[in-house]
């Protein structure tokens, strides 16, 4: 997948996952970064369970990236919530 494909996948999946977790977007740059990190985390986790990771710019890869980004956001909020206490 090309760099532009990764950026588009990251933008869309980061935006969707931040809407699911936060009910608001993180901003364009953070959504892209969140989506790309989510795709890496989701691909790794799916591979550990015997499924395929990100396979290209398709609906399955978007699902993997959104699941990974949700996991990243939940962990981030758990760590950030502990620091404020």
Secondary structure in CASP SS format (residue, H / E / C, confidence):
PFRMAT SS
TARGET T0000
AUTHOR 0000-0000-0000
METHOD secondary structure of the structure
MODEL  1
X C 1.00
X C 1.00
X H 1.00
X H 1.00
X H 1.00
X H 1.00
X H 1.00
X H 1.00
X H 1.00
X H 1.00
X H 1.00
X H 1.00
X H 1.00
X H 1.00
X H 1.00
X H 1.00
X H 1.00
X H 1.00
X H 1.00
X H 1.00
X H 1.00
X H 1.00
X C 1.00
X C 1.00
X C 1.00
X C 1.00
X C 1.00
X H 1.00
X H 1.00
X H 1.00
X H 1.00
X H 1.00
X H 1.00
X H 1.00
X H 1.00
X H 1.00
X H 1.00
X H 1.00
X H 1.00
X H 1.00
X H 1.00
X H 1.00
X H 1.00
X H 1.00
X H 1.00
X H 1.00
X H 1.00
X H 1.00
X C 1.00
X C 1.00
X C 1.00
X C 1.00
X C 1.00
X C 1.00
X C 1.00
X C 1.00
X C 1.00
X C 1.00
X H 1.00
X H 1.00
X H 1.00
X H 1.00
X H 1.00
X H 1.00
X H 1.00
X H 1.00
X H 1.00
X H 1.00
X H 1.00
X H 1.00
X H 1.00
X H 1.00
X H 1.00
X H 1.00
X H 1.00
X H 1.00
X H 1.00
X H 1.00
X H 1.00
X H 1.00
X H 1.00
X H 1.00
X H 1.00
X C 1.00
X C 1.00
END
